[in-house]
Amino acid sequence: MTEETILVTGAGTGFGKGIVFKLAEQGKSVIAGVEVMSQVSALEKEADDRGVDMQIEKLDVTNPKDRKKAWSWDIDVLVNNAAVKEGGSLVDIPEENLRHQFEVNTFAPVLLTQEFARKMIKKNKGRIVNVSSVSGLMADPLSGPYCGSKFALEAFTESLSKELQEFNIEVATINPGPYLTGFNDREFEAWKNWHEDNSETVFDYENAAFPYEQFDPEEVIDLAVKVILGETKTYRNVIPEAMVPEVKKRRGAVWDKETDDALGQRHEMIEKSYQMKPGTKAE
């Protein structure tokens, strides 16, 4: 049986980096796409130190030239993992930051997928895995930009799965919860790059933090690899599975929400943001 070649975007840090090393350690054929050249050399050194083989390429998913270069690679599995997290209220976030959020997390994965999907259609087989988030299934205050980009990605992925099923192309999502990779904590530091003067913002970001306790990321990597390799056939994969009831509860609650619910009161998740310390580990 021919070995599948797997392309993982955003492989320079976080989940993506963990995934490509786990795949390489299993002897899989991996292309690690990273955003900038400095990550190429850093990943090459680490791969050499760890004694694993992988192809490492600069792939800024928002760059049309990089996407065109990537389409020359013969792959069987595409993992759209690259993402950024622009935290802050929708009232406060500058237009440039909001647009950047969607360019990276929503538009770029779809545009990168297009030509790869055409090649998979010709082969009559393939697998596309979009790394979304539980934030694509339930929205929190002060995370609206990120949640919005992932909600949109969820819709795009669901449509894509229905469009490609007749061509024998599998499509799945991975929906990680709060994991301690640094990604979530950086979300609540993004405001520092907004303006020279942030004194007019509605919310006090200097004293706010990511409002969830965070888990060890190794769990995501192990389960994500099973989805990527097609060993798990579930379309939606919330990790940890223990969060599934909470996600379903939160989604259902929107149907009963009334416009005047809790008016005049600070939302509990905003209050928790002010109480939480960055990098708080789950027990």
C-alpha positions in Angstrom: 0.0 0.0 0.0 1.4 3.4 -1.0 2.4 5.6 1.9 0.3 8.8 2.3 2.0 12.2 2.2 0.6 14.6 4.7 0.9 18.4 4.6 0.4 20.2 7.9 0.3 24.0 7.9 1.3 26.1 10.9 3.8 23.4 11.9 6.3 25.8 13.5 4.7 26.0 16.9 2.0 24.5 19.1 -0.3 21.7 17.9 1.1 21.7 14.4 4.6 21.2 15.6 3.6 18.4 17.9 1.6 16.7 15.1 4.4 16.7 12.5 6.9 15.3 15.0 4.4 12.6 16.1 3.7 11.6 12.5 7.4 11.6 11.6 8.2 9.5 14.6 5.7 7.0 13.3 7.6 6.9 10.0 5.0 8.8 8.0 5.7 11.0 5.0 5.3 14.6 6.3 5.6 18.1 4.9 5.7 20.6 7.6 4.6 24.0 6.4 5.8 27.0 8.5 5.2 30.7 8.3 8.7 32.2 8.1 12.2 31.0 7.1 13.6 31.2 10.6 11.1 28.5 11.6 12.4 26.3 8.7 16.0 26.3 10.1 14.8 25.8 13.7 12.6 22.9 12.7 15.3 21.3 10.6 17.7 21.4 13.6 15.2 20.0 16.0 14.2 17.2 13.5 17.9 16.3 13.1 18.4 16.3 16.9 15.4 14.0 17.3 16.5 11.8 14.5 13.3 12.1 12.4 12.8 12.9 8.7 10.4 15.4 7.3 10.2 17.9 4.5 10.1 21.4 5.9 8.8 24.3 3.8 8.0 27.9 4.2 4.3 28.2 3.7 2.7 31.4 4.8 -0.9 30.4 4.0 -1.9 34.1 3.4 0.7 34.5 0.7 -0.6 33.6 -2.8 2.9 32.8 -4.0 3.5 30.3 -1.2 0.1 28.7 -1.8 1.0 28.3 -5.5 4.3 26.7 -4.6 2.6 24.3 -2.2 0.2 23.1 -5.0 3.2 21.6 -6.8 3.6 19.1 -3.9 1.9 15.7 -4.4 0.0 15.2 -1.1 -2.8 12.8 0.0 -3.8 14.5 3.2 -4.1 18.2 3.9 -4.2 19.5 7.5 -5.2 23.1 7.7 -3.8 24.0 11.1 -2.2 27.4 10.8 -4.1 30.0 12.9 -3.8 33.2 14.8 -5.8 34.5 17.8 -6.8 38.1 18.0 -8.4 38.7 21.4 -10.5 41.6 22.4 -14.0 42.9 22.3 -15.7 43.4 19.0 -16.3 47.0 20.1 -12.6 47.7 20.6 -10.6 45.6 18.0 -9.2 47.7 15.1 -10.3 46.8 11.6 -6.8 45.7 10.5 -6.7 43.1 13.3 -10.2 41.8 12.7 -9.4 41.4 9.0 -6.1 39.6 9.7 -8.0 37.2 12.0 -10.2 36.1 9.2 -7.5 36.2 6.5 -5.4 33.6 8.4 -8.1 31.4 10.0 -10.8 31.4 7.5 -10.0 32.6 4.0 -6.5 31.2 3.7 -7.5 27.5 4.5 -10.2 27.6 1.9 -8.0 29.2 -0.7 -5.2 26.7 0.0 -7.6 23.8 -0.1 -9.1 24.7 -3.5 -6.3 23.4 -5.8 -5.4 20.5 -3.5 -9.1 19.4 -3.6 -9.1 19.5 -7.4 -6.1 17.2 -7.4 -7.8 14.9 -5.0 -10.9 14.9 -7.2 -8.9 13.7 -10.1 -7.4 10.9 -7.9 -10.9 10.1 -6.5 -9.5 10.0 -3.0 -8.0 12.2 -0.3 -8.5 13.6 3.2 -8.8 17.1 4.4 -8.7 17.9 8.1 -9.4 21.4 9.3 -8.2 22.2 12.8 -11.0 24.3 14.2 -11.7 24.8 17.9 -14.4 24.5 20.5 -14.5 28.3 20.0 -16.0 27.4 16.6 -19.0 25.8 18.4 -19.5 28.2 21.3 -18.6 31.9 21.6 -17.1 33.8 24.5 -16.9 37.5 25.3 -13.5 39.1 24.5 -12.8 36.3 22.0 -15.4 37.3 19.4 -12.8 37.8 16.5 -11.3 34.3 17.0 -14.7 32.6 17.6 -16.2 34.3 14.5 -13.3 33.0 12.3 -13.7 29.5 13.6 -17.5 29.5 13.3 -17.1 30.5 9.7 -14.5 27.7 9.2 -17.0 25.2 10.7 -19.6 26.2 8.1 -17.0 26.1 5.2 -15.9 22.7 6.4 -19.4 21.3 6.6 -20.2 22.5 3.1 -16.9 21.1 1.8 -17.6 17.7 3.2 -20.9 17.5 1.4 -19.4 18.8 -1.8 -16.5 16.3 -1.9 -18.2 13.2 -0.7 -19.0 12.0 -4.2 -15.3 12.1 -5.0 -14.4 9.8 -2.1 -12.6 12.6 -0.2 -12.9 12.5 3.6 -13.3 15.8 5.5 -13.1 16.2 9.2 -12.6 18.8 11.9 -10.5 18.7 15.1 -11.9 21.0 17.8 -9.4 21.4 20.6 -10.5 22.9 23.9 -8.2 25.0 26.1 -4.7 23.6 26.0 -1.5 25.1 27.4 0.5 25.8 24.3 0.8 29.6 24.8 -1.7 30.2 22.0 -4.6 31.1 24.3 -2.5 33.4 26.5 -1.1 35.3 23.5 -4.8 36.0 22.6 -5.1 38.2 25.6 -1.9 40.1 24.8 -2.9 40.9 21.2 -4.3 44.3 22.4 -0.7 45.5 22.9 -0.3 45.8 19.2 -3.5 47.8 18.5 -2.6 51.4 19.0 0.0 53.6 20.6 -2.8 54.7 23.0 -5.3 52.1 24.2 -6.8 54.3 26.9 -10.1 54.6 25.1 -10.9 50.9 25.0 -14.1 49.8 26.7 -12.5 46.9 28.5 -9.3 46.7 30.7 -7.2 44.2 28.7 -4.1 44.9 30.9 -5.8 43.0 33.7 -7.6 40.4 31.7 -6.5 36.8 30.9 -7.7 33.7 29.1 -10.7 32.6 31.2 -10.2 28.8 31.2 -7.9 26.4 33.0 -5.7 24.7 30.4 -4.8 21.1 29.7 -1.6 19.3 28.7 -1.5 19.5 24.8 -0.1 16.0 24.3 -3.7 14.6 24.5 -4.7 16.7 21.4 -1.7 15.6 19.4 -2.3 11.9 20.0 -6.0 12.0 19.1 -5.4 14.5 16.2 -2.9 12.1 14.6 -5.6 9.4 14.6 -8.0 11.7 12.7 -5.3 12.7 10.3 -4.4 9.1 9.5 -8.0 8.2 9.0 -8.0 5.8 12.0 -10.8 7.9 13.5 -13.8 8.3 11.2 -15.8 10.9 13.3 -16.4 14.1 11.3 -16.3 16.4 14.4 -13.7 15.6 17.0 -13.9 17.7 20.2 -10.8 17.2 22.4 -11.1 16.6 25.3 -14.2 14.5 24.9 -15.3 15.5 28.4 -16.1 19.0 26.9 -18.8 17.6 24.5 -21.7 18.0 27.0 -20.7 21.6 27.8 -20.4 22.5 24.1 -23.8 21.0 23.4 -25.3 22.8 26.4 -23.9 26.1 25.3 -25.1 25.7 21.7 -28.6 24.8 23.0 -28.7 27.7 25.4 -28.7 30.2 22.5 -32.2 29.0 21.5 -33.6 30.1 24.8 -31.7 33.3 25.2 -33.7 36.5 25.4 -32.4 39.9 24.4 -32.9 41.4 27.9 -31.3 38.5 29.8 -28.9 39.7 32.5 -28.9 43.3 31.2 -26.8 45.6 33.5 -24.7 42.7 34.7 -21.2 41.8 33.7 -21.0 38.5 31.9 -19.5 35.7 34.1 -16.8 34.9 31.5 -15.6 38.6 31.5 -15.4 38.5 35.3 -13.5 35.3 35.1 -11.0 36.9 32.6 -10.3 39.5 35.2 -9.8 36.9 38.0 -7.8 34.3 36.1 -4.0 34.3 35.9 -2.3 33.6 32.6 -1.3 30.0 32.0 -3.5 28.5 34.7 -3.2 24.7 34.4 -6.3 22.4 34.7 -6.2 20.1 37.7 
